[in-house]
Amino acid sequence: MKLREFGKTGVHVSEVGFGGWAIGGSWGAQAESDSVAALQRALDLGVTFVDTAAGYGNGRSEKTIARVLDGRWGRESVIVATKTPPAPGAWPPSPHCKADERYSETYLRNNVEERCRMLGTSCIDLLQLHTWTRAWNRDPRPLATLRKLQSEGLIRWVGVSTPEHDQNCVIDLIRGGWVDAVQLIYNLFEQEPAAELLDVAKEHGVAVIVRVPFDEGVLTGKFTEATTFPEGDFRRNYFAGDRLARAIRRVEAIREDLRASDYTLPQVALKFILAHPAVSVVIPGMRNAMQAALNCSVSDLGDLSPELLVRLRRHNWRRAFWYMGK
Ligand SMILES: NC(=O)c1ccc[n+]([C@@H]2O[C@H](COP(=O)([O-])OP(=O)(O)OC[C@H]3O[C@@H](n4cnc5c(N)ncnc54)[C@H](OP(=O)(O)O)[C@@H]3O)[C@@H](O)[C@H]2O)c1
C-alpha cells in the first residue's frame, strides 16, 4: 500500500482508504460480521485512513469502527475522519439557508462532543461538515467555530464535504485558508474537479479525499439492466427510472476502452482517481473482506498509461446538462 501526504498536516495516509457509509446503513441489510471483517482486512492490507459520519446508521458506522480500532490499533496509526450533518432542513442546503441556523456554535460543539463519544476518543482527527452551500462562503462562520474547537483540542483538522451538485463550492474556502481537507466527488463520470478544484487544493496544501469512486457501484461494471436493489438500499432511488440503464451504457463504453489493457473496471475506476497528484486518498465503500482485498490491492498495481488516461477523459458525464438531452 502506497502512502501519500495528507495536505500540510505532516501526516501520510494510505492512498486507498476505507469508506464507511454502507457499514452503517442505507444500503440494505448489512451483517455486522461482514463490516468488521471488511475493516479488519483493509487494516491488515495497510489502510490507515477511515471515513465515517454521524449519519451512517445514526452512529452505527462510527461505533463499529471504534470497536475494531480499539481492539487492534492505536489511534495514532489510523486517521479517522467523521462528519457533522447540518441541523434538520433542506439537503443539500438551499442558497437561502442561514449558516447560523444549520451549523450554530452550540449545535456544532454538542455534535462534535457526541462524535467523540461515538468514536471513543477525546479528539477527532478530521471533523468534516457533511455538506455546504457556496451561499456561506463570504462569511463561513461554522468554520470559524470549528477552528475554535480545533484550538481547544477537540478536533485535529477541519474539513468540508461537498454537496453532490457543486464540487467547486469549496474553492474559495481553500483559498481563504478555512479548511485542512476537502472531501469531494471525482470519478470516471464526474471529472469537473480536474478543471480547477484539484489544482487549487494542491497549490494550497489542502488534503483531498475522493469519495464515491464507483458512482455507488455502477463503475465496478457488475450491474446489468436486470439489477434491482433491495428494500432499504438508497440505490433504489439513485438508479431509479432509466438512470441505471443510462449509466450502464456509459460503463460499457468505458469497458471498450479497456480491451487492450490488463485492468478490470474497478481497478481502473480507482487508478484513474489516484492518477491525479492532488488526490491524498480515495475512499471506496467496502462491505465485506473480499471488496476490501480487491480495492486495497489496486495501490500496488502499475499506473495507467498516459494514453489510457487521455482516452478515459472522454467519459466525463455532465448529468445535469439538459442541452444534450436529459
Ligand atoms: N456526502 C458525503 O460526504 C458522502 C457521500 C457519499 C459517500 N461518502 C463517503 O465515500 C465513501 C465511498 O462512497 P460510497 O460508498 O457511497 O460509494 P462507492 O465507493 O462508489 O461504492 C461503494 C459500493 O460499491 C460496492 N463495491 C465496493 N468495492 C467493490 C468491488 N471491488 N467490486 C464490486 N463492488 C464493490 C459495494 O456495494 P455493493 O456490494 O452493495 O454493490 C460498496 O458499498 C462512503 O463509504 C463514505 O465514506 C461521503
The ligand as an ORCA input file, in Angstrom:
! r2SCAN-3c Opt
* xyz 0 1
  N     -21.692     13.486      1.328
  C     -20.667     12.763      1.710
  O     -19.838     13.248      2.424
  C     -20.539     11.349      1.218
  C     -21.472     10.820      0.319
  C     -21.263      9.536     -0.179
  C     -20.161      8.804      0.251
  N     -19.275      9.312      1.153
  C     -18.087      8.538      1.630
  O     -17.433      7.982      0.489
  C     -17.372      6.561      0.618
  C     -17.418      5.919     -0.757
  O     -18.620      6.197     -1.421
  P     -19.819      5.137     -1.490
  O     -19.583      4.043     -0.515
  O     -21.084      5.912     -1.383
  O     -19.783      4.610     -2.988
  P     -18.705      3.848     -3.892
  O     -17.404      3.795     -3.185
  O     -18.787      4.463     -5.232
  O     -19.337      2.390     -3.981
  C     -19.208      1.525     -2.907
  C     -20.021      0.244     -3.130
  O     -19.576     -0.477     -4.276
  C     -19.586     -1.888     -3.985
  N     -18.168     -2.321     -4.092
  C     -17.095     -1.847     -3.393
  N     -15.955     -2.407     -3.825
  C     -16.287     -3.267     -4.816
  C     -15.527     -4.115     -5.655
  N     -14.197     -4.200     -5.578
  N     -16.199     -4.853     -6.591
  C     -17.547     -4.775     -6.682
  N     -18.321     -3.978     -5.916
  C     -17.691     -3.220     -4.987
  C     -20.178     -2.035     -2.592
  O     -21.607     -2.122     -2.634
  P     -22.439     -3.443     -3.065
  O     -21.620     -4.630     -2.697
  O     -23.728     -3.341     -2.341
  O     -22.635     -3.297     -4.537
  C     -19.845     -0.699     -1.959
  O     -20.681     -0.348     -0.892
  C     -18.552      6.239      1.532
  O     -18.454      4.947      2.084
  C     -18.442      7.355      2.528
  O     -17.412      7.113      3.451
  C     -19.442     10.582      1.628
*
